[in-house]
């Protein structure tokens, strides 16, 4: 069995770790995946996946979810 690879949906940024990418992103239906090569990229993907889970469970409103994603994207761009 192959080792899991960390991937991010090119459309919405959803992060996963799998031996092969799914046909479609479970969050947005996107078809394209990009590999996450650095530990920082993988950590960001894990944090965003947690946000998506909270949003899916309705523990985070749509507005809170969008604000948090935007804040994380802004801080990631500033850092790197």
HTML snippet that shows the backbone in 3Dmol.js (N, CA, C, O; Angstrom):
<script src="https://3Dmol.org/build/3Dmol-min.js"></script>
<div id="view" style="width:600px;height:400px;position:relative"></div>
<script>
const pdb = `
ATOM      1  N   UNK A   1       0.845  -1.185   0.000  1.00  0.00           N
ATOM      2  CA  UNK A   1       0.000   0.000   0.000  1.00  0.00           C
ATOM      3  C   UNK A   1       0.894   1.253   0.000  1.00  0.00           C
ATOM      4  O   UNK A   1       1.902   1.301   0.704  1.00  0.00           O
ATOM      5  N   UNK A   2       0.522   2.238  -0.777  1.00  0.00           N
ATOM      6  CA  UNK A   2       1.278   3.484  -0.875  1.00  0.00           C
ATOM      7  C   UNK A   2       1.050   4.359   0.344  1.00  0.00           C
ATOM      8  O   UNK A   2       0.031   4.252   1.027  1.00  0.00           O
ATOM      9  N   UNK A   3       2.022   5.229   0.603  1.00  0.00           N
ATOM     10  CA  UNK A   3       1.883   6.189   1.695  1.00  0.00           C
ATOM     11  C   UNK A   3       0.875   7.267   1.305  1.00  0.00           C
ATOM     12  O   UNK A   3       0.743   7.607   0.129  1.00  0.00           O
ATOM     13  N   UNK A   4       0.174   7.794   2.288  1.00  0.00           N
ATOM     14  CA  UNK A   4      -0.806   8.855   2.033  1.00  0.00           C
ATOM     15  C   UNK A   4      -0.084  10.125   1.606  1.00  0.00           C
ATOM     16  O   UNK A   4       0.989  10.452   2.114  1.00  0.00           O
ATOM     17  N   UNK A   5      -0.689  10.826   0.672  1.00  0.00           N
ATOM     18  CA  UNK A   5      -0.159  12.092   0.189  1.00  0.00           C
ATOM     19  C   UNK A   5      -1.112  13.198   0.627  1.00  0.00           C
ATOM     20  O   UNK A   5      -2.330  13.039   0.553  1.00  0.00           O
ATOM     21  N   UNK A   6      -0.559  14.311   1.078  1.00  0.00           N
ATOM     22  CA  UNK A   6      -1.382  15.456   1.463  1.00  0.00           C
ATOM     23  C   UNK A   6      -1.722  16.254   0.212  1.00  0.00           C
ATOM     24  O   UNK A   6      -0.838  16.650  -0.547  1.00  0.00           O
ATOM     25  N   UNK A   7      -3.027  16.485   0.007  1.00  0.00           N
ATOM     26  CA  UNK A   7      -3.516  17.185  -1.177  1.00  0.00           C
ATOM     27  C   UNK A   7      -4.467  18.293  -0.767  1.00  0.00           C
ATOM     28  O   UNK A   7      -5.081  18.238   0.299  1.00  0.00           O
ATOM     29  N   UNK A   8      -4.582  19.302  -1.625  1.00  0.00           N
ATOM     30  CA  UNK A   8      -5.503  20.414  -1.397  1.00  0.00           C
ATOM     31  C   UNK A   8      -6.323  20.611  -2.667  1.00  0.00           C
ATOM     32  O   UNK A   8      -5.787  20.571  -3.775  1.00  0.00           O
ATOM     33  N   UNK A   9      -7.637  20.825  -2.494  1.00  0.00           N
ATOM     34  CA  UNK A   9      -8.499  21.116  -3.633  1.00  0.00           C
ATOM     35  C   UNK A   9      -8.077  22.464  -4.221  1.00  0.00           C
ATOM     36  O   UNK A   9      -7.963  23.453  -3.496  1.00  0.00           O
ATOM     37  N   UNK A  10      -7.849  22.499  -5.517  1.00  0.00           N
ATOM     38  CA  UNK A  10      -7.416  23.730  -6.176  1.00  0.00           C
ATOM     39  C   UNK A  10      -8.529  24.775  -6.217  1.00  0.00           C
ATOM     40  O   UNK A  10      -8.253  25.960  -6.404  1.00  0.00           O
ATOM     41  N   UNK A  11      -9.786  24.353  -6.043  1.00  0.00           N
ATOM     42  CA  UNK A  11     -10.905  25.292  -6.116  1.00  0.00           C
ATOM     43  C   UNK A  11     -11.247  25.928  -4.770  1.00  0.00           C
ATOM     44  O   UNK A  11     -11.432  27.142  -4.685  1.00  0.00           O
ATOM     45  N   UNK A  12     -11.332  25.109  -3.717  1.00  0.00           N
ATOM     46  CA  UNK A  12     -11.780  25.661  -2.423  1.00  0.00           C
ATOM     47  C   UNK A  12     -10.727  25.574  -1.327  1.00  0.00           C
ATOM     48  O   UNK A  12     -10.897  26.180  -0.269  1.00  0.00           O
ATOM     49  N   UNK A  13      -9.634  24.831  -1.556  1.00  0.00           N
ATOM     50  CA  UNK A  13      -8.582  24.740  -0.555  1.00  0.00           C
ATOM     51  C   UNK A  13      -8.756  23.623   0.458  1.00  0.00           C
ATOM     52  O   UNK A  13      -7.941  23.492   1.372  1.00  0.00           O
ATOM     53  N   UNK A  14      -9.793  22.819   0.319  1.00  0.00           N
ATOM     54  CA  UNK A  14     -10.024  21.715   1.250  1.00  0.00           C
ATOM     55  C   UNK A  14      -8.840  20.764   1.215  1.00  0.00           C
ATOM     56  O   UNK A  14      -8.384  20.382   0.138  1.00  0.00           O
ATOM     57  N   UNK A  15      -8.340  20.380   2.372  1.00  0.00           N
ATOM     58  CA  UNK A  15      -7.178  19.511   2.452  1.00  0.00           C
ATOM     59  C   UNK A  15      -7.534  18.094   2.849  1.00  0.00           C
ATOM     60  O   UNK A  15      -8.418  17.874   3.677  1.00  0.00           O
ATOM     61  N   UNK A  16      -6.841  17.131   2.255  1.00  0.00           N
ATOM     62  CA  UNK A  16      -7.038  15.723   2.564  1.00  0.00           C
ATOM     63  C   UNK A  16      -5.691  15.019   2.564  1.00  0.00           C
ATOM     64  O   UNK A  16      -4.701  15.554   2.063  1.00  0.00           O
ATOM     65  N   UNK A  17      -5.658  13.823   3.124  1.00  0.00           N
ATOM     66  CA  UNK A  17      -4.476  12.955   3.028  1.00  0.00           C
ATOM     67  C   UNK A  17      -4.980  11.584   2.593  1.00  0.00           C
ATOM     68  O   UNK A  17      -5.720  10.919   3.318  1.00  0.00           O
ATOM     69  N   UNK A  18      -4.566  11.175   1.397  1.00  0.00           N
ATOM     70  CA  UNK A  18      -5.015   9.902   0.833  1.00  0.00           C
ATOM     71  C   UNK A  18      -3.914   9.327  -0.050  1.00  0.00           C
ATOM     72  O   UNK A  18      -2.987  10.030  -0.451  1.00  0.00           O
ATOM     73  N   UNK A  19      -4.033   8.044  -0.341  1.00  0.00           N
ATOM     74  CA  UNK A  19      -3.071   7.418  -1.241  1.00  0.00           C
ATOM     75  C   UNK A  19      -3.341   7.806  -2.686  1.00  0.00           C
ATOM     76  O   UNK A  19      -2.435   7.758  -3.517  1.00  0.00           O
ATOM     77  N   UNK A  20      -4.576   8.192  -2.998  1.00  0.00           N
ATOM     78  CA  UNK A  20      -4.915   8.705  -4.320  1.00  0.00           C
ATOM     79  C   UNK A  20      -6.035   9.722  -4.153  1.00  0.00           C
ATOM     80  O   UNK A  20      -6.876   9.569  -3.267  1.00  0.00           O
ATOM     81  N   UNK A  21      -6.063  10.755  -4.988  1.00  0.00           N
ATOM     82  CA  UNK A  21      -7.090  11.788  -4.827  1.00  0.00           C
ATOM     83  C   UNK A  21      -8.478  11.258  -5.170  1.00  0.00           C
ATOM     84  O   UNK A  21      -8.612  10.397  -6.039  1.00  0.00           O
ATOM     85  N   UNK A  22      -9.507  11.760  -4.502  1.00  0.00           N
ATOM     86  CA  UNK A  22     -10.864  11.371  -4.875  1.00  0.00           C
ATOM     87  C   UNK A  22     -11.219  11.984  -6.228  1.00  0.00           C
ATOM     88  O   UNK A  22     -10.559  12.913  -6.694  1.00  0.00           O
ATOM     89  N   UNK A  23     -12.256  11.459  -6.842  1.00  0.00           N
ATOM     90  CA  UNK A  23     -12.669  11.991  -8.143  1.00  0.00           C
ATOM     91  C   UNK A  23     -13.094  13.446  -8.018  1.00  0.00           C
ATOM     92  O   UNK A  23     -12.753  14.266  -8.870  1.00  0.00           O
ATOM     93  N   UNK A  24     -13.836  13.773  -6.967  1.00  0.00           N
ATOM     94  CA  UNK A  24     -14.316  15.144  -6.739  1.00  0.00           C
ATOM     95  C   UNK A  24     -14.066  15.550  -5.292  1.00  0.00           C
ATOM     96  O   UNK A  24     -14.022  14.708  -4.395  1.00  0.00           O
ATOM     97  N   UNK A  25     -13.903  16.849  -5.082  1.00  0.00           N
ATOM     98  CA  UNK A  25     -13.764  17.379  -3.731  1.00  0.00           C
ATOM     99  C   UNK A  25     -15.099  17.202  -3.000  1.00  0.00           C
ATOM    100  O   UNK A  25     -16.146  17.539  -3.552  1.00  0.00           O
ATOM    101  N   UNK A  26     -15.080  16.681  -1.772  1.00  0.00           N
ATOM    102  CA  UNK A  26     -16.336  16.501  -1.041  1.00  0.00           C
ATOM    103  C   UNK A  26     -16.962  17.820  -0.579  1.00  0.00           C
ATOM    104  O   UNK A  26     -18.137  17.852  -0.211  1.00  0.00           O
ATOM    105  N   UNK A  27     -16.189  18.901  -0.597  1.00  0.00           N
ATOM    106  CA  UNK A  27     -16.726  20.190  -0.135  1.00  0.00           C
ATOM    107  C   UNK A  27     -17.335  21.004  -1.262  1.00  0.00           C
ATOM    108  O   UNK A  27     -18.408  21.583  -1.095  1.00  0.00           O
ATOM    109  N   UNK A  28     -16.656  21.059  -2.424  1.00  0.00           N
ATOM    110  CA  UNK A  28     -17.130  21.942  -3.491  1.00  0.00           C
ATOM    111  C   UNK A  28     -17.377  21.240  -4.820  1.00  0.00           C
ATOM    112  O   UNK A  28     -17.917  21.846  -5.746  1.00  0.00           O
ATOM    113  N   UNK A  29     -16.991  19.977  -4.925  1.00  0.00           N
ATOM    114  CA  UNK A  29     -17.159  19.253  -6.176  1.00  0.00           C
ATOM    115  C   UNK A  29     -16.040  19.481  -7.182  1.00  0.00           C
ATOM    116  O   UNK A  29     -16.117  19.021  -8.321  1.00  0.00           O
ATOM    117  N   UNK A  30     -14.989  20.200  -6.752  1.00  0.00           N
ATOM    118  CA  UNK A  30     -13.858  20.473  -7.639  1.00  0.00           C
ATOM    119  C   UNK A  30     -13.186  19.194  -8.120  1.00  0.00           C
ATOM    120  O   UNK A  30     -13.282  18.145  -7.483  1.00  0.00           O
ATOM    121  N   UNK A  31     -12.513  19.299  -9.242  1.00  0.00           N
ATOM    122  CA  UNK A  31     -11.886  18.133  -9.875  1.00  0.00           C
ATOM    123  C   UNK A  31     -10.365  18.134  -9.806  1.00  0.00           C
ATOM    124  O   UNK A  31      -9.737  17.137 -10.159  1.00  0.00           O
ATOM    125  N   UNK A  32      -9.762  19.230  -9.359  1.00  0.00           N
ATOM    126  CA  UNK A  32      -8.306  19.364  -9.415  1.00  0.00           C
ATOM    127  C   UNK A  32      -7.702  19.423  -8.013  1.00  0.00           C
ATOM    128  O   UNK A  32      -8.213  20.113  -7.130  1.00  0.00           O
ATOM    129  N   UNK A  33      -6.611  18.689  -7.826  1.00  0.00           N
ATOM    130  CA  UNK A  33      -5.917  18.609  -6.545  1.00  0.00           C
ATOM    131  C   UNK A  33      -4.468  19.022  -6.716  1.00  0.00           C
ATOM    132  O   UNK A  33      -3.844  18.720  -7.734  1.00  0.00           O
ATOM    133  N   UNK A  34      -3.925  19.724  -5.708  1.00  0.00           N
ATOM    134  CA  UNK A  34      -2.513  20.080  -5.711  1.00  0.00           C
ATOM    135  C   UNK A  34      -1.853  19.474  -4.479  1.00  0.00           C
ATOM    136  O   UNK A  34      -2.456  19.448  -3.406  1.00  0.00           O
ATOM    137  N   UNK A  35      -0.622  18.986  -4.619  1.00  0.00           N
ATOM    138  CA  UNK A  35       0.070  18.398  -3.467  1.00  0.00           C
ATOM    139  C   UNK A  35       0.507  19.475  -2.473  1.00  0.00           C
ATOM    140  O   UNK A  35       0.839  20.598  -2.852  1.00  0.00           O
ATOM    141  N   UNK A  36       0.498  19.107  -1.211  1.00  0.00           N
ATOM    142  CA  UNK A  36       1.006  19.978  -0.140  1.00  0.00           C
ATOM    143  C   UNK A  36       2.379  19.451   0.224  1.00  0.00           C
ATOM    144  O   UNK A  36       2.512  18.343   0.745  1.00  0.00           O
ATOM    145  N   UNK A  37       3.397  20.247  -0.053  1.00  0.00           N
ATOM    146  CA  UNK A  37       4.747  19.729   0.089  1.00  0.00           C
ATOM    147  C   UNK A  37       5.437  20.088   1.397  1.00  0.00           C
ATOM    148  O   UNK A  37       6.315  19.350   1.845  1.00  0.00           O
ATOM    149  N   UNK A  38       5.065  21.198   2.019  1.00  0.00           N
ATOM    150  CA  UNK A  38       5.768  21.603   3.241  1.00  0.00           C
ATOM    151  C   UNK A  38       4.925  21.299   4.478  1.00  0.00           C
ATOM    152  O   UNK A  38       3.701  21.201   4.387  1.00  0.00           O
ATOM    153  N   UNK A  39       5.569  21.152   5.621  1.00  0.00           N
ATOM    154  CA  UNK A  39       4.814  20.945   6.860  1.00  0.00           C
ATOM    155  C   UNK A  39       3.844  22.097   7.144  1.00  0.00           C
ATOM    156  O   UNK A  39       2.760  21.874   7.683  1.00  0.00           O
ATOM    157  N   UNK A  40       4.231  23.323   6.785  1.00  0.00           N
ATOM    158  CA  UNK A  40       3.345  24.474   7.014  1.00  0.00           C
ATOM    159  C   UNK A  40       2.078  24.367   6.164  1.00  0.00           C
ATOM    160  O   UNK A  40       0.982  24.676   6.632  1.00  0.00           O
ATOM    161  N   UNK A  41       2.235  23.930   4.919  1.00  0.00           N
ATOM    162  CA  UNK A  41       1.068  23.745   4.053  1.00  0.00           C
ATOM    163  C   UNK A  41       0.150  22.659   4.600  1.00  0.00           C
ATOM    164  O   UNK A  41      -1.072  22.800   4.583  1.00  0.00           O
ATOM    165  N   UNK A  42       0.746  21.584   5.080  1.00  0.00           N
ATOM    166  CA  UNK A  42      -0.064  20.492   5.643  1.00  0.00           C
ATOM    167  C   UNK A  42      -0.776  20.944   6.909  1.00  0.00           C
ATOM    168  O   UNK A  42      -1.938  20.594   7.116  1.00  0.00           O
ATOM    169  N   UNK A  43      -0.106  21.712   7.761  1.00  0.00           N
ATOM    170  CA  UNK A  43      -0.725  22.226   8.995  1.00  0.00           C
ATOM    171  C   UNK A  43      -1.906  23.134   8.664  1.00  0.00           C
ATOM    172  O   UNK A  43      -2.969  23.022   9.276  1.00  0.00           O
ATOM    173  N   UNK A  44      -1.722  24.034   7.695  1.00  0.00           N
ATOM    174  CA  UNK A  44      -2.823  24.915   7.275  1.00  0.00           C
ATOM    175  C   UNK A  44      -4.003  24.109   6.754  1.00  0.00           C
ATOM    176  O   UNK A  44      -5.154  24.416   7.063  1.00  0.00           O
ATOM    177  N   UNK A  45      -3.718  23.077   5.964  1.00  0.00           N
ATOM    178  CA  UNK A  45      -4.787  22.234   5.421  1.00  0.00           C
ATOM    179  C   UNK A  45      -5.536  21.525   6.545  1.00  0.00           C
ATOM    180  O   UNK A  45      -6.762  21.417   6.502  1.00  0.00           O
ATOM    181  N   UNK A  46      -4.808  21.041   7.550  1.00  0.00           N
ATOM    182  CA  UNK A  46      -5.453  20.389   8.696  1.00  0.00           C
ATOM    183  C   UNK A  46      -6.359  21.362   9.437  1.00  0.00           C
ATOM    184  O   UNK A  46      -7.475  21.008   9.816  1.00  0.00           O
ATOM    185  N   UNK A  47      -5.882  22.590   9.645  1.00  0.00           N
ATOM    186  CA  UNK A  47      -6.685  23.594  10.333  1.00  0.00           C
ATOM    187  C   UNK A  47      -7.935  23.950   9.532  1.00  0.00           C
ATOM    188  O   UNK A  47      -9.017  24.101  10.098  1.00  0.00           O
ATOM    189  N   UNK A  48      -7.785  24.083   8.221  1.00  0.00           N
ATOM    190  CA  UNK A  48      -8.931  24.401   7.383  1.00  0.00           C
ATOM    191  C   UNK A  48      -9.922  23.247   7.339  1.00  0.00           C
ATOM    192  O   UNK A  48     -11.132  23.473   7.293  1.00  0.00           O
ATOM    193  N   UNK A  49      -9.428  22.019   7.352  1.00  0.00           N
ATOM    194  CA  UNK A  49     -10.320  20.859   7.382  1.00  0.00           C
ATOM    195  C   UNK A  49     -11.141  20.864   8.667  1.00  0.00           C
ATOM    196  O   UNK A  49     -12.322  20.519   8.654  1.00  0.00           O
ATOM    197  N   UNK A  50     -10.512  21.259   9.782  1.00  0.00           N
ATOM    198  CA  UNK A  50     -11.246  21.361  11.049  1.00  0.00           C
ATOM    199  C   UNK A  50     -12.337  22.416  10.959  1.00  0.00           C
ATOM    200  O   UNK A  50     -13.440  22.216  11.468  1.00  0.00           O
ATOM    201  N   UNK A  51     -12.033  23.545  10.310  1.00  0.00           N
ATOM    202  CA  UNK A  51     -13.048  24.583  10.113  1.00  0.00           C
ATOM    203  C   UNK A  51     -14.207  24.060   9.283  1.00  0.00           C
ATOM    204  O   UNK A  51     -15.369  24.309   9.603  1.00  0.00           O
ATOM    205  N   UNK A  52     -13.891  23.333   8.215  1.00  0.00           N
ATOM    206  CA  UNK A  52     -14.940  22.765   7.357  1.00  0.00           C
ATOM    207  C   UNK A  52     -15.820  21.801   8.156  1.00  0.00           C
ATOM    208  O   UNK A  52     -17.039  21.790   7.988  1.00  0.00           O
ATOM    209  N   UNK A  53     -15.206  20.997   9.022  1.00  0.00           N
ATOM    210  CA  UNK A  53     -15.969  20.064   9.840  1.00  0.00           C
ATOM    211  C   UNK A  53     -16.904  20.804  10.789  1.00  0.00           C
ATOM    212  O   UNK A  53     -18.065  20.422  10.936  1.00  0.00           O
ATOM    213  N   UNK A  54     -16.409  21.860  11.436  1.00  0.00           N
ATOM    214  CA  UNK A  54     -17.262  22.649  12.327  1.00  0.00           C
ATOM    215  C   UNK A  54     -18.417  23.282  11.561  1.00  0.00           C
ATOM    216  O   UNK A  54     -19.542  23.336  12.057  1.00  0.00           O
ATOM    217  N   UNK A  55     -18.140  23.755  10.368  1.00  0.00           N
ATOM    218  CA  UNK A  55     -19.176  24.360   9.536  1.00  0.00           C
ATOM    219  C   UNK A  55     -20.209  23.316   9.126  1.00  0.00           C
ATOM    220  O   UNK A  55     -21.410  23.582   9.171  1.00  0.00           O
ATOM    221  N   UNK A  56     -19.752  22.139   8.730  1.00  0.00           N
ATOM    222  CA  UNK A  56     -20.658  21.059   8.347  1.00  0.00           C
ATOM    223  C   UNK A  56     -21.559  20.634   9.511  1.00  0.00           C
ATOM    224  O   UNK A  56     -22.725  20.300   9.301  1.00  0.00           O
ATOM    225  N   UNK A  57     -21.025  20.646  10.734  1.00  0.00           N
ATOM    226  CA  UNK A  57     -21.802  20.259  11.914  1.00  0.00           C
ATOM    227  C   UNK A  57     -22.671  21.407  12.426  1.00  0.00           C
ATOM    228  O   UNK A  57     -23.346  21.276  13.447  1.00  0.00           O
ATOM    229  N   UNK A  58     -22.651  22.529  11.711  1.00  0.00           N
ATOM    230  CA  UNK A  58     -23.441  23.716  12.061  1.00  0.00           C
ATOM    231  C   UNK A  58     -23.001  24.341  13.389  1.00  0.00           C
ATOM    232  O   UNK A  58     -23.791  25.007  14.059  1.00  0.00           O
ATOM    233  N   UNK A  59     -21.729  24.121  13.766  1.00  0.00           N
ATOM    234  CA  UNK A  59     -21.178  24.743  14.963  1.00  0.00           C
ATOM    235  C   UNK A  59     -20.502  26.065  14.627  1.00  0.00           C
ATOM    236  O   UNK A  59     -20.055  26.795  15.512  1.00  0.00           O
ATOM    237  N   UNK A  60     -20.434  26.359  13.334  1.00  0.00           N
ATOM    238  CA  UNK A  60     -19.829  27.589  12.853  1.00  0.00           C
ATOM    239  C   UNK A  60     -20.746  28.114  11.751  1.00  0.00           C
ATOM    240  O   UNK A  60     -21.010  27.415  10.773  1.00  0.00           O
ATOM    241  N   UNK A  61     -21.227  29.339  11.910  1.00  0.00           N
ATOM    242  CA  UNK A  61     -22.145  29.907  10.920  1.00  0.00           C
ATOM    243  C   UNK A  61     -21.430  30.154   9.599  1.00  0.00           C
ATOM    244  O   UNK A  61     -20.200  30.157   9.543  1.00  0.00           O
ATOM    245  N   UNK A  62     -22.201  30.361   8.537  1.00  0.00           N
ATOM    246  CA  UNK A  62     -21.606  30.656   7.231  1.00  0.00           C
ATOM    247  C   UNK A  62     -20.701  31.875   7.305  1.00  0.00           C
ATOM    248  O   UNK A  62     -19.595  31.872   6.765  1.00  0.00           O
ATOM    249  N   UNK A  63     -21.177  32.919   7.976  1.00  0.00           N
ATOM    250  CA  UNK A  63     -20.392  34.155   8.081  1.00  0.00           C
ATOM    251  C   UNK A  63     -19.111  33.924   8.886  1.00  0.00           C
ATOM    252  O   UNK A  63     -18.038  34.359   8.468  1.00  0.00           O
ATOM    253  N   UNK A  64     -19.205  33.250  10.028  1.00  0.00           N
ATOM    254  CA  UNK A  64     -18.019  32.967  10.837  1.00  0.00           C
ATOM    255  C   UNK A  64     -17.008  32.137  10.043  1.00  0.00           C
ATOM    256  O   UNK A  64     -15.802  32.370  10.118  1.00  0.00           O
ATOM    257  N   UNK A  65     -17.513  31.177   9.291  1.00  0.00           N
ATOM    258  CA  UNK A  65     -16.675  30.307   8.479  1.00  0.00           C
ATOM    259  C   UNK A  65     -15.916  31.120   7.425  1.00  0.00           C
ATOM    260  O   UNK A  65     -14.704  30.962   7.275  1.00  0.00           O
ATOM    261  N   UNK A  66     -16.616  31.978   6.703  1.00  0.00           N
ATOM    262  CA  UNK A  66     -15.986  32.787   5.660  1.00  0.00           C
ATOM    263  C   UNK A  66     -14.971  33.770   6.250  1.00  0.00           C
ATOM    264  O   UNK A  66     -13.898  33.970   5.681  1.00  0.00           O
ATOM    265  N   UNK A  67     -15.305  34.376   7.379  1.00  0.00           N
ATOM    266  CA  UNK A  67     -14.378  35.306   8.033  1.00  0.00           C
ATOM    267  C   UNK A  67     -13.107  34.583   8.465  1.00  0.00           C
ATOM    268  O   UNK A  67     -12.002  35.083   8.258  1.00  0.00           O
ATOM    269  N   UNK A  68     -13.265  33.422   9.057  1.00  0.00           N
ATOM    270  CA  UNK A  68     -12.104  32.662   9.530  1.00  0.00           C
ATOM    271  C   UNK A  68     -11.235  32.205   8.364  1.00  0.00           C
ATOM    272  O   UNK A  68     -10.009  32.288   8.444  1.00  0.00           O
ATOM    273  N   UNK A  69     -11.849  31.723   7.278  1.00  0.00           N
ATOM    274  CA  UNK A  69     -11.068  31.319   6.108  1.00  0.00           C
ATOM    275  C   UNK A  69     -10.303  32.496   5.518  1.00  0.00           C
ATOM    276  O   UNK A  69      -9.135  32.361   5.154  1.00  0.00           O
ATOM    277  N   UNK A  70     -10.960  33.652   5.423  1.00  0.00           N
ATOM    278  CA  UNK A  70     -10.308  34.850   4.878  1.00  0.00           C
ATOM    279  C   UNK A  70      -9.146  35.285   5.769  1.00  0.00           C
ATOM    280  O   UNK A  70      -8.087  35.661   5.267  1.00  0.00           O
ATOM    281  N   UNK A  71      -9.336  35.237   7.075  1.00  0.00           N
ATOM    282  CA  UNK A  71      -8.273  35.626   8.008  1.00  0.00           C
ATOM    283  C   UNK A  71      -7.073  34.688   7.883  1.00  0.00           C
ATOM    284  O   UNK A  71      -5.926  35.135   7.904  1.00  0.00           O
ATOM    285  N   UNK A  72      -7.337  33.402   7.754  1.00  0.00           N
ATOM    286  CA  UNK A  72      -6.241  32.433   7.612  1.00  0.00           C
ATOM    287  C   UNK A  72      -5.510  32.633   6.288  1.00  0.00           C
ATOM    288  O   UNK A  72      -4.282  32.558   6.239  1.00  0.00           O
ATOM    289  N   UNK A  73      -6.252  32.885   5.225  1.00  0.00           N
ATOM    290  CA  UNK A  73      -5.618  33.107   3.920  1.00  0.00           C
ATOM    291  C   UNK A  73      -4.757  34.356   3.953  1.00  0.00           C
ATOM    292  O   UNK A  73      -3.663  34.377   3.388  1.00  0.00           O
ATOM    293  N   UNK A  74      -5.246  35.400   4.615  1.00  0.00           N
ATOM    294  CA  UNK A  74      -4.509  36.657   4.711  1.00  0.00           C
ATOM    295  C   UNK A  74      -3.210  36.453   5.509  1.00  0.00           C
ATOM    296  O   UNK A  74      -2.152  36.935   5.104  1.00  0.00           O
ATOM    297  N   UNK A  75      -3.291  35.749   6.627  1.00  0.00           N
ATOM    298  CA  UNK A  75      -2.090  35.554   7.439  1.00  0.00           C
ATOM    299  C   UNK A  75      -1.104  34.620   6.730  1.00  0.00           C
ATOM    300  O   UNK A  75       0.108  34.783   6.872  1.00  0.00           O
ATOM    301  N   UNK A  76      -1.610  33.644   5.968  1.00  0.00           N
ATOM    302  CA  UNK A  76      -0.722  32.759   5.215  1.00  0.00           C
ATOM    303  C   UNK A  76       0.000  33.531   4.109  1.00  0.00           C
ATOM    304  O   UNK A  76       1.182  33.295   3.857  1.00  0.00           O
ATOM    305  N   UNK A  77      -0.704  34.445   3.455  1.00  0.00           N
ATOM    306  CA  UNK A  77      -0.084  35.240   2.399  1.00  0.00           C
ATOM    307  C   UNK A  77       0.975  36.174   2.983  1.00  0.00           C
ATOM    308  O   UNK A  77       2.022  36.382   2.370  1.00  0.00           O
ATOM    309  N   UNK A  78       0.711  36.732   4.154  1.00  0.00           N
ATOM    310  CA  UNK A  78       1.664  37.621   4.793  1.00  0.00           C
ATOM    311  C   UNK A  78       2.911  36.867   5.248  1.00  0.00           C
ATOM    312  O   UNK A  78       4.016  37.408   5.228  1.00  0.00           O
ATOM    313  N   UNK A  79       2.720  35.611   5.659  1.00  0.00           N
ATOM    314  CA  UNK A  79       3.836  34.811   6.164  1.00  0.00           C
ATOM    315  C   UNK A  79       4.706  34.246   5.045  1.00  0.00           C
ATOM    316  O   UNK A  79       5.875  33.918   5.249  1.00  0.00           O
ATOM    317  N   UNK A  80       4.112  34.139   3.867  1.00  0.00           N
ATOM    318  CA  UNK A  80       4.912  33.433   2.977  1.00  0.00           C
ATOM    319  C   UNK A  80       5.023  33.588   1.585  1.00  0.00           C
ATOM    320  O   UNK A  80       5.790  32.870   0.944  1.00  0.00           O
TER     321      UNK A  80
END
`;
const viewer = $3Dmol.createViewer("view");
viewer.addModel(pdb, "pdb");
viewer.setStyle({}, {cartoon: {color: "spectrum"}});
viewer.zoomTo();
viewer.render();
</script>
